[in-house]
Amino acid sequence: MSALTPKLFGEIEMIEWQWLAFDEISRRDWYEVLRQRQQVFILEQTCLYPDIDGLDPHCHHLMAWREVDGQRVLQASLRVLPPGLKYHEMSIGRVLTTEAARGTGIGRALLDRAMPLADALHPGHACRIGAQAHLEKFYGGYGFVTVTEPYDEDGIMHIDMLRPATVAAAA
């Protein structure tokens, strides 16, 4: 058991997970996803880039929700892009944990759920991620291997990582 385990049980058990194609997401939920992506990527990380890139309608989205003071609040989310949409491989992107949820283990829980779902959706395909360089070890724990030198993207050092299809089949 890790040092996070006691906190994980209290926080993660109360999470409602949704795995949906874009057209299945309610307008209210999609608004919250975009609001949190703006908050995390554009405001907190000061990355001025076009978040609404036209790819989301072709993706499946994993979202983690929690009831807070009677309101349903997004805790974490990501999108899974099919092979050929952005890269030759399927890919995972827009991985976020909200400020309030950080340190609870929600990021690990998000990836624990996302990888089998992505593998089932796109069996036999490798998976690519453009990861912030400081998260290399985290993604390495899911079978991702660094395939590029670090590069600057919007003022943050990134690396491309690839999870071979054989890792998915063995998982």
CORBELLIN-V712614 format. One record per pair of residues at least 24 apart in sequence whose C-alpha atoms are under 10 Angstrom apart, sorted by the first residue. I is the first residue (numbers start at 0). J is the second residue. Records with the same first field share a line. If there is no record, write none. Layout:
I=J + J
//
This chain:
3=102 + 103 + 104
4=103 + 104
5=103
6=102 + 103 + 104
7=102 + 103 + 104 + 105 + 107 + 108
8=103 + 104
9=103
10=65 + 100 + 103 + 104 + 105
11=63 + 64 + 65 + 100 + 103 + 104 + 105 + 108 + 109
12=65
13=63 + 64 + 65 + 66
14=62 + 63 + 64 + 65 + 66 + 72 + 73 + 74 + 75 + 105 + 108
15=62 + 63 + 64 + 65 + 66 + 71 + 73 + 74
16=61 + 62 + 63 + 64 + 65 + 75 + 76 + 109 + 112
17=60 + 61 + 62 + 63 + 64 + 76
18=59 + 60 + 61 + 62 + 63 + 76 + 77 + 78 + 112 + 113 + 116
19=58 + 59 + 60 + 61 + 62 + 78
20=55 + 56 + 57 + 58 + 59 + 60 + 61 + 78 + 79
21=54 + 55 + 56 + 57 + 58 + 59 + 60 + 78
22=55 + 56 + 57 + 58 + 59
23=59 + 60
24=59 + 60
28=62 + 64 + 71 + 72 + 73
31=71 + 72 + 73
32=60 + 62 + 72 + 73 + 74 + 75 + 76 + 77 + 95
34=73
35=72 + 73 + 74 + 75 + 76 + 95 + 96 + 97 + 98
36=75 + 76 + 77 + 93 + 94 + 95 + 96 + 97
38=97 + 98
39=93 + 95 + 96 + 97 + 98
40=93 + 94 + 95
41=153
43=98
44=153 + 154 + 155
45=153 + 154 + 155
46=152 + 153 + 154 + 155
47=153 + 154
48=152 + 153
50=93
54=78 + 79 + 80 + 81 + 84 + 85
55=79 + 80 + 93
56=80
57=81 + 84
58=84 + 90 + 91 + 92
59=91 + 116 + 117 + 120
60=91 + 92 + 93 + 113 + 117
61=94 + 109 + 110 + 112 + 113 + 116 + 117
62=94 + 95 + 109 + 113
63=96 + 105 + 106 + 108 + 109
65=100
72=97
73=97 + 99 + 100
74=98 + 99 + 100 + 101 + 105 + 106 + 109
75=99 + 100 + 101 + 105 + 106 + 108 + 109
76=105 + 106 + 109 + 110 + 113
77=109 + 110 + 113
78=113 + 117
79=113 + 114 + 116 + 117 + 120 + 121 + 126 + 128
80=117 + 121 + 126 + 127
81=117 + 120 + 121 + 124 + 126
82=121 + 124 + 125 + 126 + 127
85=127
86=126 + 127 + 128
87=124 + 125 + 126 + 127
88=121 + 123 + 124 + 125 + 126 + 127 + 128 + 161 + 162 + 163 + 164
89=117 + 118 + 120 + 121 + 122 + 124 + 125 + 126 + 127 + 128 + 161 + 162
90=117 + 124 + 125 + 126 + 127 + 128 + 129 + 160 + 161 + 162
91=117 + 126 + 127 + 128 + 129 + 130
92=127 + 128 + 129 + 130
93=128 + 129 + 130
94=128 + 130
106=137
107=137 + 138 + 140 + 141
110=137 + 138 + 141
111=141
114=141 + 167 + 170
115=167 + 168 + 170
117=167
118=164 + 166 + 167 + 168 + 170
119=167 + 168
121=164
122=164 + 167 + 168
123=163 + 164 + 165 + 166 + 167 + 168
124=162 + 163 + 164 + 165 + 166 + 167 + 168
125=161 + 162 + 163 + 164 + 165 + 166 + 167 + 168
126=160 + 161 + 162 + 163 + 164 + 166 + 167
127=159 + 160 + 161 + 162 + 163
128=157 + 158 + 159 + 160 + 161 + 162
129=157 + 158 + 159 + 160 + 161
130=155 + 156 + 157 + 158 + 159 + 160
131=155 + 156 + 157 + 158 + 159
132=156 + 157 + 158 + 159 + 160
133=157 + 158
134=158
135=159 + 160
138=162
141=166 + 167 + 170
142=166 + 167 + 170
//
